């Protein structure tokens, strides 16, 4: 964009000084009520594109926003580079590997930014080699810092180019002295040039192997690679909506597909009912098992593997759950999973989506047997174009009994 001829009444001065130079705040020039309308429209446009059965009559509800739509992100995952002789962490400029250093950021929790900035100072003082993309040399590639909003404890992971971490003892001592809120320090080894941030090997350097977060009165442990929504406050809103939509009874058997560390199923449980979950990350499944136990759920069962592989197997083995909830990645549901779901024909079904386009695509198949009661969009990522939604789905009259 070169020039604004006539500004929209919804256009505002961006609060983020680096707006336009980095991602993660692409809607910061839009008044917040207009952002919420935009996100509902994104869902509506996706439905209009794919046209699932009955889409023109869906109850598409206004987006639920936040009272304070800034500083909500509990996790920072920033590449580290040497710029003008100093260690800096930040985000890449769009469509490039040009690092924009950050010490503050509009959507990031201030404590995480304080920790990132201090870690950069410590790395520089100790002269720990920082990774150089052009030379493919150096050690520290990325800093991952996660804060528990419940306890204010912090977890730090150094993603490195090799198992070697020079001055490790001095590094850990400096963190203990300067950053006492850091209670968990890990290293993840991801050698060479790769588009993947995380490698396969991790080790605990100091402190606890996890931090704890609280959602809807339940406590969850978080290992370094464990998935948790980046916005804890809105996560509680999302799970409350999902609970109302699913309306579990105290003895209903629940399948929690794409379960991560078990937060959805455990948060929704009304008793010690059977819960079956699956996810591809072994570390997350270990957390899910520990989280179920910590919350007094002794009838929860979790498996490592792809949902599209495990779920059909469970169906073939005769599992008859009362309810299914899915929270897939942006790619949506795999065909094998949808086929098994339609074969299973559960009476209660809720779809949590982080991508309106794949949601609408999946609804084309799902509405062959189900009907959509309502779709509630939720602003999990204010100031960005990303939108999440909870969909309540029920069996149509033509569905098998």
SULNOR-V154544 format. One record per residue. N is the residue number from 0. RES is the residue in one letter. PHI is phi in degrees with one decimal (999 if undefined). OMEGA is omega in whole degrees, 0 to 359 (999 if undefined). Layout:
n	res	phi	omega
N	RES	PHI	OMEGA
N	RES	PHI	OMEGA
This chain:
n	res	phi	omega
0	X	999	182
1	X	-102.8	185
2	X	-156.4	175
3	X	-97.9	179
4	X	-78.2	178
5	X	-135.3	183
6	X	-75.4	174
7	X	-65.6	175
8	X	-63.0	179
9	X	-91.0	180
10	X	-81.3	179
11	X	-129.2	175
12	X	-73.2	182
13	X	-58.8	178
14	X	-79.6	179
15	X	-86.5	182
16	X	-59.1	182
17	X	-95.5	177
18	X	-54.6	181
19	X	92.2	180
20	X	-99.9	180
21	X	-136.0	176
22	X	-84.7	176
23	X	87.7	178
24	X	-143.0	190
25	X	-66.5	177
26	X	-108.0	184
27	X	-67.3	177
28	X	-87.0	183
29	X	-109.4	178
30	X	-54.8	189
31	X	-59.8	176
32	X	-57.2	178
33	X	-71.2	174
34	X	-59.1	181
35	X	-65.0	178
36	X	-65.7	179
37	X	-57.4	184
38	X	-70.3	174
39	X	-63.7	179
40	X	-64.7	178
41	X	-61.8	177
42	X	-63.6	181
43	X	-61.1	180
44	X	-66.8	177
45	X	-66.0	177
46	X	-63.1	180
47	X	-65.3	180
48	X	-71.0	186
49	X	-93.6	175
50	X	54.1	173
51	X	-63.9	184
52	X	-52.7	176
53	X	78.0	189
54	X	-60.1	182
55	X	-70.4	182
56	X	-110.2	180
57	X	-64.8	173
58	X	-83.1	182
59	X	-95.0	191
60	X	-87.4	178
61	X	-58.8	182
62	X	-63.1	175
63	X	-85.2	181
64	X	-103.0	180
65	X	-115.0	175
66	X	-66.0	178
67	X	-126.7	189
68	X	-85.1	177
69	X	-138.4	174
70	X	52.7	185
71	X	-100.5	186
72	X	-78.8	183
73	X	-90.1	185
74	X	-140.3	173
75	X	-115.7	179
76	X	-131.0	191
77	X	-116.9	170
78	X	-64.8	182
79	X	-119.8	179
80	X	-144.2	171
81	X	-95.4	180
82	X	-126.3	181
83	X	53.2	176
84	X	83.5	182
85	X	-122.0	178
86	X	-78.8	182
87	X	-133.4	175
88	X	-127.2	181
89	X	177.1	181
90	X	-122.5	177
91	X	-78.1	169
92	X	-63.9	183
93	X	-54.3	175
94	X	57.3	180
95	X	-155.4	169
96	X	-114.9	175
97	X	-86.2	185
98	X	-80.8	173
99	X	-101.0	182
100	X	-64.8	180
101	X	-131.1	168
102	X	-116.7	173
103	X	-138.4	177
104	X	-155.4	191
105	X	-57.5	185
106	X	-96.7	187
107	X	-93.2	176
108	X	-58.8	184
109	X	-56.4	181
110	X	-63.8	179
111	X	-64.0	179
112	X	-69.2	176
113	X	-60.8	180
114	X	-65.4	179
115	X	-58.8	181
116	X	-62.2	180
117	X	-66.7	177
118	X	-60.9	178
119	X	-61.9	178
120	X	-64.0	179
121	X	-65.5	179
122	X	-59.3	180
123	X	-68.0	181
124	X	-62.0	181
125	X	-86.4	179
126	X	55.0	175
127	X	-75.0	185
128	X	-59.6	179
129	X	-99.8	185
130	X	-63.8	176
131	X	-115.7	184
132	X	-62.0	184
133	X	-67.3	181
134	X	-87.0	183
135	X	54.3	180
136	X	-135.4	183
137	X	100.1	189
138	X	-112.5	189
139	X	-80.4	181
140	X	-97.7	191
141	X	-142.1	171
142	X	-107.8	175
143	X	-118.8	183
144	X	-126.1	180
145	X	-125.0	180
146	X	-109.5	168
147	X	-85.2	179
148	X	-69.4	181
149	X	-79.2	186
150	X	-107.0	185
151	X	66.3	173
152	X	-81.8	186
153	X	-128.0	177
154	X	-115.7	181
155	X	-121.3	173
156	X	-127.2	173
157	X	-94.3	175
158	X	-94.4	191
159	X	-123.1	181
160	X	-80.8	181
161	X	-153.7	177
162	X	-64.4	182
163	X	-69.3	176
164	X	-134.5	184
165	X	-57.7	178
166	X	57.8	184
167	X	-58.7	181
168	X	-61.8	179
169	X	-64.5	178
170	X	-61.5	182
171	X	-66.9	178
172	X	-65.2	180
173	X	-65.1	178
174	X	-64.2	180
175	X	-61.0	182
176	X	-78.5	188
177	X	-91.7	184
178	X	-132.4	184
179	X	-65.3	178
180	X	-74.3	179
181	X	-80.4	184
182	X	-112.2	182
183	X	-141.6	181
184	X	-128.4	182
185	X	-131.6	173
186	X	-124.7	173
187	X	-118.4	184
188	X	-101.1	181
189	X	-136.2	188
190	X	-73.7	172
191	X	79.5	181
192	X	-89.8	183
193	X	-151.3	177
194	X	-79.7	180
195	X	-81.9	180
196	X	-79.2	184
197	X	-96.9	172
198	X	-95.2	185
199	X	-86.8	186
200	X	-110.2	176
201	X	-132.7	173
202	X	-146.9	178
203	X	-81.8	180
204	X	-92.5	182
205	X	-165.5	175
206	X	80.4	183
207	X	-82.9	176
208	X	-77.5	182
209	X	-157.5	165
210	X	-115.8	183
211	X	-118.8	175
212	X	-124.0	179
213	X	-117.5	177
214	X	-132.2	178
215	X	51.1	177
216	X	82.3	178
217	X	-101.0	181
218	X	-105.1	183
219	X	-131.0	174
220	X	-90.9	185
221	X	-123.8	171
222	X	-75.8	185
223	X	-53.2	183
224	X	-95.2	181
225	X	-66.4	179
226	X	-85.8	169
227	X	-143.1	177
228	X	-51.2	186
229	X	-78.5	184
230	X	-124.6	186
231	X	-57.9	182
232	X	-62.7	180
233	X	-72.9	175
234	X	-61.2	177
235	X	-64.4	176
236	X	-62.4	180
237	X	-61.9	182
238	X	-68.5	177
239	X	-63.4	177
240	X	-64.4	180
241	X	-62.0	179
242	X	-64.2	178
243	X	-65.3	181
244	X	-67.7	184
245	X	-79.1	176
246	X	50.7	181
247	X	-68.3	168
248	X	-87.4	184
249	X	-65.8	181
250	X	-117.1	181
251	X	-67.1	173
252	X	-82.7	185
253	X	-118.1	168
254	X	-102.1	180
255	X	-108.5	184
256	X	-81.6	185
257	X	58.4	196
258	X	-78.8	183
259	X	59.5	180
260	X	-93.0	174
261	X	88.5	188
262	X	-61.9	184
263	X	-65.0	183
264	X	-61.6	181
265	X	-66.6	179
266	X	-67.1	184
267	X	-86.0	185
268	X	-59.9	179
269	X	-104.1	179
270	X	-165.9	178
271	X	-88.0	185
272	X	-81.7	178
273	X	-67.1	176
274	X	-127.2	178
275	X	-124.8	181
276	X	-131.5	177
277	X	-146.9	177
278	X	-159.9	186
279	X	-85.7	184
280	X	-96.5	184
281	X	-60.3	179
282	X	-61.5	178
283	X	-66.9	179
284	X	-66.4	175
285	X	-61.0	176
286	X	-64.2	180
287	X	-59.4	179
288	X	-62.7	179
289	X	-66.3	181
290	X	-67.6	177
291	X	-61.4	180
292	X	-63.1	182
293	X	-64.4	180
294	X	-98.8	174
295	X	76.4	180
296	X	-101.0	184
297	X	-94.8	182
298	X	-114.0	179
299	X	-103.1	185
300	X	-131.5	184
301	X	-129.7	183
302	X	-128.6	176
303	X	-89.9	178
304	X	154.0	180
305	X	-76.9	180
306	X	-58.7	183
307	X	-71.2	175
308	X	-93.7	186
309	X	-74.9	185
310	X	-61.0	177
311	X	-58.9	178
312	X	-63.5	178
313	X	-61.7	179
314	X	-63.3	179
315	X	-62.7	180
316	X	-80.2	174
317	X	95.9	179
318	X	-64.6	181
319	X	-128.7	181
320	X	-73.0	176
321	X	-84.2	185
322	X	-150.6	176
323	X	-130.5	172
324	X	-125.8	181
325	X	-122.5	177
326	X	-140.0	188
327	X	-75.9	173
328	X	-67.9	186
329	X	-60.9	179
330	X	-69.4	179
331	X	80.3	183
332	X	-84.7	174
333	X	-76.0	182
334	X	-57.3	181
335	X	-63.0	179
336	X	-68.7	180
337	X	-60.6	180
338	X	-60.4	179
339	X	-66.8	179
340	X	-64.9	179
341	X	-66.5	176
342	X	-68.6	180
343	X	-69.5	176
344	X	59.7	182
345	X	-68.0	182
346	X	-70.0	181
347	X	-123.3	185
348	X	-150.8	177
349	X	-130.0	180
350	X	-114.2	171
351	X	-99.9	187
352	X	-119.4	173
353	X	-110.6	181
354	X	-148.4	183
355	X	-56.8	182
356	X	-67.3	179
357	X	-72.1	173
358	X	-60.9	181
359	X	-62.1	177
360	X	-60.2	182
361	X	-66.8	180
362	X	-65.4	176
363	X	-58.3	179
364	X	-77.1	185
365	X	-66.6	182
366	X	-78.5	170
367	X	-71.0	180
368	X	-127.2	183
369	X	-118.0	173
370	X	-121.1	179
371	X	-91.1	177
372	X	-79.9	177
373	X	-154.5	175
374	X	-125.5	179
375	X	-114.6	176
376	X	-80.0	183
377	X	-132.2	180
378	X	-87.0	178
379	X	-79.8	185
380	X	-133.0	178
381	X	-54.5	181
382	X	78.3	177
383	X	-117.0	179
384	X	-86.5	183
385	X	-75.7	183
386	X	-141.0	175
387	X	-115.0	181
388	X	-150.1	171
389	X	-109.7	182
390	X	-120.4	173
391	X	-92.3	185
392	X	-123.1	180
393	X	-132.8	184
394	X	-72.3	177
395	X	-78.2	183
396	X	-64.8	181
397	X	-89.2	179
398	X	-70.1	177
399	X	-66.2	177
400	X	-92.4	999
